[in-house]
Amino acid sequence: MTDRPTPARTAVVLGGSHSGMLAARALADVADRVVVVERDALPAAPGPRKGLPQARHAHMLWSGGARAMEELLPGITGALRDAGANRLPVTTDVVALGTRGWFRRWAESHHVILAGRDLLDATVRARVLADPRIEVVERAEAVGLTGTDAAVTGVRIRPCEGPERILTADLVVDASGRGSQAARWLTALGLPPAERREVDAGLAYASRLYLAPAAARDGFPVVNVQPDRRDGGPGRAGFLLPIEEGRWIVTLCGTRGGRPSPENDDFVRFAREDLRHPVIGELLERAEPLSDVAFTRTTVNRRHFYERMPVWPRNFAVLGDALAAFNPVYGHGLAVAAQSALLLRDTLRRHGWAAPGLSRLIQKAVSRPVGAAWDLAIGQDVFYPGATEQGPTLRDRLVTAYVDRLMYTATGNGRIARRVTDVTSLERGAGVLLTPSVMVAAAVGPLRPALSGPPLTAEERKAAGLDTWLRAVVPPPVP
């Protein structure tokens, strides 16, 4: 008696951006064939595309996400570095003004990968599509699921040219981003609406690309000026990220009543006059603009709680921004997508394709990194006027009060700064902030005095042409 061959497994991924490509790579380890459906024509080299307007804004990949990507694509960090991306230690190469003051630049605890989104996507895409098990259907739109409320059997797609057709699949993964139609498709199959929460701080953000001064094109730190929510006004923030080819990408943002302008001529003025500290504006005065201002208001925090649904169909999962989209200012979207893709692979490996309730197991697994980033994002946004209909909950208020105290403590306590970055880097869960030793440290507060100004080194000030200006505005920072 001969064994029957195992039937081939086909997975379909909706969306060919960061989340979709990593999901495809995760599935290629456990499926025989993976088909990625993408509305755009994907560029062969780093370049813009219609379906990714947010690529014109700043992106960072926290180390929690970088480590997940490295597991999915061994050597990807090196490939990004070879392509020009920067790896900066946290908090060693971060100059940040938090709600309660300037953070010190402690020894490395974690890191971030910095690159333009086009470079990041092209590097990852090239590695993923080198796998012969993965193919792409470009310029095609997913228009609905096939199957029943018990099991999804495939997806209907509408190519740019040609008739609508069905892709049959053993697993459909929606990684189509903020524009996902998964909620509507599920109710069309007869399922009840999923619980959803939105927190909209009314934030708009404007970004521009600059060529750094020649002496500051290598080894310059991240510069970040955060709002102070306690002052009761709009929240205005800015951050400068050193990316490939000696360039800086700078994003300025503000909530209702304090938004930046989309006009080129107002960009530097906003950075210099409207943020809590003028350091970013002064840096830009000495840099060369390389692009016009890119402007967007698509910043609402939106989460679908699919893992809580009383019923969930077999053979369907939702990842990335299609599941939860975060205010981009916090920089967690890329990392959550990578961690979710890794959990997708590991769940399939651990339980196998035939496991009862496999799709629900996947959805519950990916809710863990989503929940961590969600709490970090809404912890500040929920307090801005009009962010939610009901305002912040009691839990929101208690959590934020404790986090504010931790952030204050972290300005002058290196151990607490490390615990905070354990969480913000998405390398550890929020439970590390609730140990007795951390709670005692938060009660005590910072162990070192507040810094009087941005902790740029003398070499960095000189390289950026700020030495004379900074000495005139603030005393030298405390070592």
Secondary structure, DSSP 8 states (H G I E B T S, - for coil): ---------EEEEE--SHHHHHHHHHHHTT-SEEEEE-SS---SSS---TT-GGGGS--EEEHHHHHHHHHHSTTHHHHHHHHT-EEEEETTTEEEEETTEE----S-SEEEEE--HHHHHHHHHHHHHTSTTEEEE-SEEEEEEEE-SSBEEEEEEEESSS--EEEE-SEEEE--GGG--HHHHHHHTT-----EEEE----EEEEEEEE--GGGSSS--EEEE---GGGSS--EEEEEEE-GGGEEEEEEEE-TT----S-GGGHHHIIIIISSSSHHHHHHHTSEE-S--EEE----EEEE-GGG-S---BTEEE-GGGTEE--GGG--HHHHHHHHHHHHHHHHHHH-TT-TTHHHHHHHHHHHHHHHHHHHHHHHHTTSTTSSSS---HHHHHHHHHHHHHHHHHTS-HHHHHHHHHHHTTSS-GGGGGSHHHHHHHHH--SS---SS----HHHHHHTT-HHHHHHHS-----
